[in-house]
Structure formats: structure tokens, C-alpha cells
Amino acid sequence: MGVYSRHLRPRLHDRLLADTATSDVRERVCAGLSGDVLEIGFGSGLNLPHLPPAVTGVWAVEPSATAVRLSAPRRDASPVRVEVAGDDAQALPFPDHRFDAALCTWVLCSVPDRRRALAEVARVLRPGGRLHFVEHGLAPDPQVVRWQRRANPLSRALSGCELDVDVAGLLAVSPLTVTELTSWYLPGAPRSTGFLSAGRATA
């Protein structure tokens, strides 16, 4: 990884994903979480202010050491205990059925093996445990999809993510059972990056 990927990209994510619109989405996605929560793609801890009081702890999986450092003030301010506990969502260092819930926000677009990551989340959730998620991905409009695919090389270089990930399709073939799924264009965001899918999936 180069200097940009290691040091600048996490700072870019910290700025771009902390606006009012994405904060409102985080509040919605985090609602209902409780118990011990696994968060893959913890980043700089932007979800911490939105966790409900019923959350007893967060186990953070994050590949970027810079993002983990950026998260320190949020972790220090959080009433919820946070343990930085891994760096690879594709190989989680936890036993089966360890967690009550899992959280995943704007993460799957940058995971190389998304199916494996979802299988790992399913493995470490207790039976009936829920994954709360929001992801951007494949738009329903062919013209937008064409722009997503044209922009993928630049997006991979700048943000490390794929724009046309089929979120619903990925979840459908995962060991998880989707119980809630809503998709919409985020107001004010470019349509190529702003088509969101959010919901719940049960182990």
C-alpha cells in the first residue's frame, strides 16, 4: 500500500462520510442494536455516536491503522467499550456464535471477497443475531449503471471501492436471511455513488 492508501484515503473517508445526510442514515441503521456488536469496516468510528444504550460493547475490525488512530477521540468519548479486535473481515478472529449483532456501513464495496466476509459475519453471529447494514451499490437505472462502470477505475484508485456492487444479490446468496431491505438515492449525492441499500439480515 502506498502513502495515499495508508494515510490520505482514511482521512478522505473520515471527512466525506461524516456529513448530515450520512449521519442520519447511520442513526437509522444503528437503531435496535443491542448486546455485543461486531463492526466490520469500523473506520474512524463514525457510528459510535449513533449506538443505542442497549449496546454493551463493540468489537471493531478495521484494516487501516490510520483509520484506527483517527477513531481514538471517538472511542475515548464513547460510553460503549470498544475493542479493536482484527483487521480482516474475510477471516474474523472470533469463535462461532460470539456476537448478538453485527454492523456494516459503506464497507462491502471495498472488501475483495465479499461473499466470504458475509459468511464470516453469519458464522460469528448467534442464531437469530442480526446484521444491520447500509451499502452503496448497483443502481436500478441503466444509464446510472453505465456511469458507475465507467467511473469504477477512478473510484478504486481514490476511495478503494467498487460502485456497482449488487448488494441485494450478495445478501441473497449469503448464509444470512434478509428480513428488511430498503433502497433509495441519497439526496444531494451523485447518483453513481448515492444509491443505497439498508436493512437487516438474520443469522
N, C-alpha and C positions, 0 to 999 in steps of 0.2 A: 504494500500500500504506500502511495506517495504522500507528500506533505498535505496536499489538498484533501485527500480521502481521510487521512488520520486526524487532521486538525481543523480544517476550514469547513468541510461538509457538515460535521456535527453542529458547528456554530450556525451554519445556514439553516439547518433543520430547527434548531432551537428558536431562531427568530421567526421563520416562516410559519411554523406550526403552533404559534402562541398567540394568534390574533383572536379577536372576539368570536368570530364565526366558528373556528375550530374549538375554542374553549366551550362554546355552547354544545357542540357535538360531543366533546369529552364528558361534559356533565350528564348528558343523556345516556351515553354508553356505560358510564360507571355506575349509574343508578341501579340499585339492587344487589350490588356486590356485597359479599359478607364472608367472614371467616378468613382462612389463609388463602391468599391470592397469588398466583403465578402471573407475572407480567413479562411477556416476551417482547423484545424491542423496547426496553424501558427508556432508552434515550436519555434526555436530560431531566426526566422526572416530571414532565408536564401534566401527567394525570394525577399526581399526588394531591393537589388541592381539591380535586373533584371526588375523592374516595368517600363513600358514606361511613358514618361512625361504626357500622357493623363490621367493617374490615379490621381484622386483628393483626395482620401482618402482610407484607408484600415481599416476595422473592423475585428479585429483578434479574433478568437475563438480557445482557447488552454486550454486543461485540466491540463497541467503541470505547476505549479508555478515556478519550477526551469527553465524550458524552457523559460518562460516569462522573468525571470530575466536575462538569458543568452542573450535574444534578445535586452536588453536595449542599448548596444552600437550601434547596427544596427538601432534601432529605432531613436536614437539621431542623427545618421548620415544621415538618410533618408530625402530627400526633401518632401516626401509624409507624410502627417499626419497619424499616426497610433493610433487607439483606441482599447485597449484591452477590449473586449465587451462581453465575455462569455467563458464558459468552456465545453460546451456540444453541439456537432454538431447534436445530436439527438433531441434537444429541443432548437432551436435558439430563443433568446430573442428579436426578431425584428418583425415589422408588415409585412403583406403581401406586395409583390412588392416593397420592400425597396431599392434593390440594382440593379445597372446597370450590374454587372458581379460578378462572384464568381471564386475562385481559390482553387484548391485541389491538393496537390503534396505529394505522398507517405503517404497517410492518411487512406484510406478506409481499408487497411489491419489490422488496429488496432481498428476500430470502432465496438463495439459489435453489433449494429443494423444498418447495412449499408443501408438497404432499407429505413429506417426511416430517416437517415441522408440525403440521396439524395432527399427524399420527402420534407424535410425541406428546402434544398437548392432551390428546384423548387418553393416552396411557397414564399420565400423571394426575388426571382428574379423578376424583372419587366417582363411583357410579351415581349418576344424577347431577354431578357437578356441571356448571355451565361456563362456556366461553362467551365473554362479552367482546364484541368486535366492531370496528369500523375500518374500512379499507377503501381506497380509491381504485378504480379499475375500468374494465372494458365497458364502454358506453353503449347504449342501445341504438344510437343513431349512426348509420354507416358513414356519413360524412365526418362525424367526430372520430370514429374509429380510424379512418384514413389518416387524420391528423395525428392521432395517438401513435400510430405505427411509424409515420414519418418522423415524429419527434422522439421516438424511443432512443436512438443513439445519443442524442444530446442529453436526454433525461438520465440515461445511465451514467454518462460522464459527469454531470453536475450533481445529481442527487442520489445516484446509485439505484434508481428504481425503474421498473417497467410500468408503462402507462396502461397497457391493455391486458392486465391480469383478469381472468374470468373468475371473480370471487365466488359467485354463486355456484359455478361449475366445480371449483376446487372443493368447496364445502360439501357438495353433493356426493363426491366420490371419497370423502374422508370418513373416518370411523365415527365422526360426530353427527348428531341429528339436529338439523336446523329447526328451531321452534319459532323463530321470529326473524324476518328479513324485510328491510325497507331500503329502497334505493331512490336517490334523488340527485339533482345537480346542486352543488353548494353555491348559494347566491354570491355573486361577486368574484367567483373563481373562474379561470379559463375552463371551458368545457372539457378540454383534453385531459386536465388534471383534476377536475372537480366533480366527476361522477362518483358518488359514494354509495357504499352498501354497508348497512349497520344492522346488528341484531344479536341474537343469542343462538347458541348451539349446545346441545347437551351430550355428555359422555354416556 
